[in-house]
Structure formats: C-alpha cells, structure tokens
Amino acid sequence: MPNDTSLLTKRFAELHDQFLVVEATKAYRSGSFDGDYVDDELLIAWRVKVKNLLGRVCGEQSVHYRTFHEIQATGWSTNYQIGKRQKAVFDAAREDFEGGYLSSVRNLVQAELFESELEQARELLAGGYVTAAAVVAGVVLETTLRQMCRDADLPVAKLDKMNADLAKADRYNLLMQKRITALADIRNSAAHGNVGAFSRADVEDMITQIESFLAQTL
C-alpha cells in the first residue's frame, strides 16, 4: 500500500491535470471585465481540492496556503486570470514538495519511518527481546534529537549534550529534559548489556514515551 508521501505526489499530479481540464473550458466573454473565462464550477472544485492539499502539505499558516487564499479575494480580473495566478502558487508548492524543501513533508517522512521502527521495537519486546527493543527505541530518540538540533542551528553531539542544549533553547521544558535523560539511561544500559538496570515494563514505557515525544515534535 502506498505511503502518505506517495499519495501526496499522486494528488499533486492529479490536480495539475485537473487544472488542464478547467483551462480547456476557456472562452472569451464580455461583461464586467472583458476577457477569458473558464467554467466556474470546475474552477471552484479545483480550488477546494488544492486548498485541502496545501493545508495538509504546507500548513494553513504557510505562505503557499495564505497566498493561494489571498489571490482568490482579489478583484478586477476574470476568473481565469485569478485561476492562473493560483495555479502559479500551486506549481511553486509542488516544486517545493518534490524538492523536499517543506519541513512538514520531511517531518511526515520521518514520522512514517520512526513509526515503523517503534513498531519493530514493540515486536521485539513481544518476542522477549527486551534489550534489543530498548536499543531500537533509543536510536529513534537520538535521531529525533539530532534533527531537532539541526533545525535549531544547534551542534549535533552526544545525546545528553543535545538534550541539554534543546532544553536551554526552549525547544521543550525541563520536565521533558529529565524524561529524555531517563530514557537515554535505559538505552545506554541496554547498549552496554546491563540488563539488570531495567525491566520489560521500563522498555514498554520507554517506547510509549518516545512515541508521545514524536507526536509533539513531529
């Protein structure tokens, strides 16, 4: 089954083709503004679908979404002229999406990857491989902190240092910093084979807490 990002790619292509269908209805009309017009119902349907896609991919506070919306409110143009300007915004969003320049898309990809890795950790735990489950979950945690440091222009370092730097930069509070320290201790104990330092319940809770942390950060 295709993942979310492949479905988004497909949706961009579909809406590109659908605008061609809208454009094919172009005809010159006289009225308040003489010029080319297109089928208004088809154009409205296309706009609704694009706004839904831009809201999901870029976010409703993004420049792509807001510009697309603002263009629609402009007057002194035919609906085709307005639609063409909105299509330019759509094309810009598609280019940024396909180039990997949208942070929301990158986070979506990361979330998909981490979800599968945490599912692997759960399967290991269910199979009795408690230490391996802790190590896999710990990798997800450390990878997340590395990306957060890059986003905040902080140096990528050891987990404890990144945790302290991110808390100092107000990326999360001191309570979260302490939780991450505790999770890192389990990961370190597992990596060094110190199986007496944690229990199965500890690792189960570790996976749940990391999943919650990802939901807040990604």
C-alpha positions as CSV (number, residue, x, y, z in Angstrom):
1,M,0.0,0.0,0.0
2,P,1.5,3.4,-0.9
3,N,2.6,5.7,2.0
4,D,1.3,9.2,2.6
5,T,4.1,10.9,0.7
6,S,3.5,8.8,-2.4
7,L,-0.2,9.6,-2.2
8,L,0.6,13.3,-1.9
9,T,2.8,13.1,-5.0
10,K,-0.1,11.4,-6.9
11,R,-2.5,14.1,-5.7
12,F,-0.3,16.9,-6.9
13,A,-0.2,15.3,-10.4
14,E,-3.9,14.7,-10.4
15,L,-4.7,18.4,-9.6
16,H,-2.2,19.6,-12.2
17,D,-4.1,17.5,-14.8
18,Q,-7.5,18.7,-13.4
19,F,-6.5,22.4,-14.0
20,L,-5.8,21.5,-17.6
21,V,-9.5,20.3,-17.8
22,V,-10.6,23.6,-16.3
23,E,-8.4,25.6,-18.7
24,A,-9.9,23.7,-21.7
25,T,-13.2,25.4,-21.0
26,K,-11.7,28.9,-21.5
27,A,-13.8,31.2,-23.7
28,Y,-13.8,34.9,-24.3
29,R,-16.8,36.8,-22.8
30,S,-17.9,40.3,-22.5
31,G,-19.2,41.6,-19.2
32,S,-17.9,43.5,-16.2
33,F,-14.4,42.5,-17.3
34,D,-13.9,41.5,-20.9
35,G,-11.6,38.6,-21.3
36,D,-11.2,34.8,-21.0
37,Y,-13.4,32.9,-18.5
38,V,-13.5,29.2,-17.5
39,D,-16.2,27.0,-16.1
40,D,-16.8,28.5,-12.7
41,E,-18.0,25.3,-11.0
42,L,-15.0,23.3,-12.2
43,L,-12.6,26.1,-11.1
44,I,-14.3,26.2,-7.6
45,A,-14.0,22.4,-7.2
46,W,-10.3,22.6,-8.2
47,R,-9.7,25.4,-5.7
48,V,-11.3,23.4,-2.8
49,K,-9.1,20.4,-3.6
50,V,-5.9,22.4,-3.8
51,K,-6.6,24.3,-0.6
52,N,-7.1,20.9,1.1
53,L,-3.8,19.6,-0.2
54,L,-1.9,22.8,0.6
55,G,-3.3,22.8,4.1
56,R,-2.1,19.2,4.6
57,V,1.3,19.6,3.0
58,C,2.3,23.2,3.8
59,G,0.0,24.1,6.7
60,E,-2.7,26.7,6.8
61,Q,-0.2,29.3,8.1
62,S,2.3,28.7,5.3
63,V,3.0,31.3,2.6
64,H,1.7,28.9,0.0
65,Y,-1.7,28.5,1.6
66,R,-2.2,32.1,2.5
67,T,-1.1,33.4,-0.9
68,F,-3.4,31.0,-2.7
69,H,-6.3,32.1,-0.5
70,E,-5.5,35.9,-0.9
71,I,-5.3,35.7,-4.6
72,Q,-8.9,34.4,-4.7
73,A,-10.1,37.5,-2.9
74,T,-8.6,39.9,-5.5
75,G,-10.9,41.6,-7.9
76,W,-10.6,43.4,-11.3
77,S,-9.8,40.1,-13.1
78,T,-11.6,37.3,-14.9
79,N,-11.9,34.0,-13.1
80,Y,-9.4,32.5,-15.5
81,Q,-6.8,35.2,-14.7
82,I,-7.3,34.6,-11.0
83,G,-7.1,30.8,-11.5
84,K,-3.9,31.2,-13.4
85,R,-2.3,33.1,-10.6
86,Q,-3.5,30.4,-8.1
87,K,-2.1,27.8,-10.4
88,A,1.3,29.5,-10.1
89,V,1.2,29.2,-6.3
90,F,0.1,25.5,-6.7
91,D,3.1,24.9,-9.0
92,A,5.5,26.6,-6.5
93,A,4.2,24.4,-3.7
94,R,4.5,21.3,-5.9
95,E,8.1,22.2,-6.7
96,D,9.0,22.7,-3.0
97,F,7.3,19.5,-2.1
98,E,9.0,17.4,-4.7
99,G,12.4,19.0,-3.9
100,G,12.0,18.1,-0.2
101,Y,12.0,21.8,0.9
102,L,8.9,21.7,3.0
103,S,9.7,20.9,6.7
104,S,6.2,19.5,7.2
105,V,6.8,16.9,4.4
106,R,10.2,16.0,5.9
107,N,8.5,15.5,9.2
108,L,5.9,13.3,7.6
109,V,8.5,11.1,6.1
110,Q,10.4,10.9,9.4
111,A,7.2,10.1,11.3
112,E,6.5,7.3,8.9
113,L,10.0,5.9,9.4
114,F,10.0,6.3,13.2
115,E,6.6,4.7,13.5
116,S,7.8,1.6,11.7
117,E,10.9,1.5,13.9
118,L,8.9,1.8,17.1
119,E,6.6,-0.9,15.8
120,Q,9.7,-3.1,15.3
121,A,10.7,-2.3,18.9
122,R,7.3,-3.4,20.1
123,E,7.5,-6.7,18.1
124,L,11.0,-7.3,19.6
125,L,9.6,-6.7,23.1
126,A,6.6,-9.0,22.5
127,G,9.1,-11.7,21.4
128,G,11.0,-11.4,24.6
129,Y,13.9,-9.4,23.1
130,V,13.8,-6.7,25.7
131,T,17.3,-5.4,25.3
132,A,17.1,-5.2,21.5
133,A,13.8,-3.3,21.8
134,A,15.4,-0.7,24.1
135,V,18.2,-0.2,21.7
136,V,15.9,0.3,18.6
137,A,13.7,2.7,20.5
138,G,16.8,4.6,21.7
139,V,18.0,5.0,18.1
140,V,14.7,6.7,17.3
141,L,15.0,9.0,20.2
142,E,18.6,10.0,19.4
143,T,17.8,10.5,15.7
144,T,15.0,12.8,16.6
145,L,17.2,14.9,18.9
146,R,19.8,15.2,16.1
147,Q,17.2,16.6,13.7
148,M,15.8,19.0,16.3
149,C,19.3,20.3,16.8
150,R,19.8,20.8,13.1
151,D,16.5,22.7,12.9
152,A,17.5,24.9,15.8
153,D,21.1,25.5,14.5
154,L,22.5,23.7,17.5
155,P,25.5,21.4,17.3
156,V,24.9,17.7,16.9
157,A,26.6,16.0,19.8
158,K,26.1,13.2,22.3
159,L,22.6,12.6,23.4
160,D,22.9,14.2,26.8
161,K,24.5,17.3,25.4
162,M,21.8,17.7,22.7
163,N,19.1,17.1,25.3
164,A,20.6,19.9,27.5
165,D,21.0,22.3,24.5
166,L,17.5,21.8,23.3
167,A,16.0,22.4,26.7
168,K,18.1,25.6,27.1
169,A,16.9,26.7,23.7
170,D,13.3,26.2,24.9
171,R,12.5,23.5,22.4
172,Y,10.9,21.7,25.4
173,N,10.7,22.2,29.1
174,L,12.9,20.9,32.0
175,L,10.4,18.1,32.8
176,M,10.8,16.7,29.2
177,Q,14.6,17.0,29.5
178,K,14.5,14.8,32.7
179,R,12.3,12.3,30.9
180,I,14.7,12.1,28.0
181,T,17.6,11.7,30.4
182,A,15.8,8.7,32.0
183,L,15.0,7.2,28.6
184,A,18.6,7.7,27.5
185,D,19.8,5.8,30.6
186,I,17.7,2.8,29.6
187,R,19.1,3.0,26.1
188,N,22.7,3.2,27.4
189,S,22.2,0.3,29.8
190,A,20.8,-1.8,27.0
191,A,23.6,-0.9,24.6
192,H,26.2,-2.0,27.2
193,G,24.4,-5.2,28.1
194,N,23.5,-4.1,31.6
195,V,20.1,-5.9,31.6
196,G,19.7,-5.7,35.3
197,A,19.3,-1.9,35.2
198,F,15.8,-2.0,33.5
199,S,12.8,-4.2,33.2
200,R,10.4,-5.2,30.5
201,A,7.9,-2.7,31.8
202,D,10.6,0.0,31.7
203,V,11.1,-0.6,28.0
204,E,7.4,-0.8,27.3
205,D,7.0,2.6,28.9
206,M,10.1,3.9,27.1
207,I,8.5,3.1,23.7
208,T,5.2,4.8,24.7
209,Q,7.0,7.9,25.9
210,I,9.1,8.2,22.8
211,E,6.0,7.8,20.7
212,S,4.4,10.6,22.6
213,F,7.5,12.8,22.2
214,L,7.5,12.2,18.4
215,A,3.8,13.2,18.3
216,Q,4.7,16.5,20.0
217,T,7.8,17.3,18.0
218,L,7.0,16.0,14.5
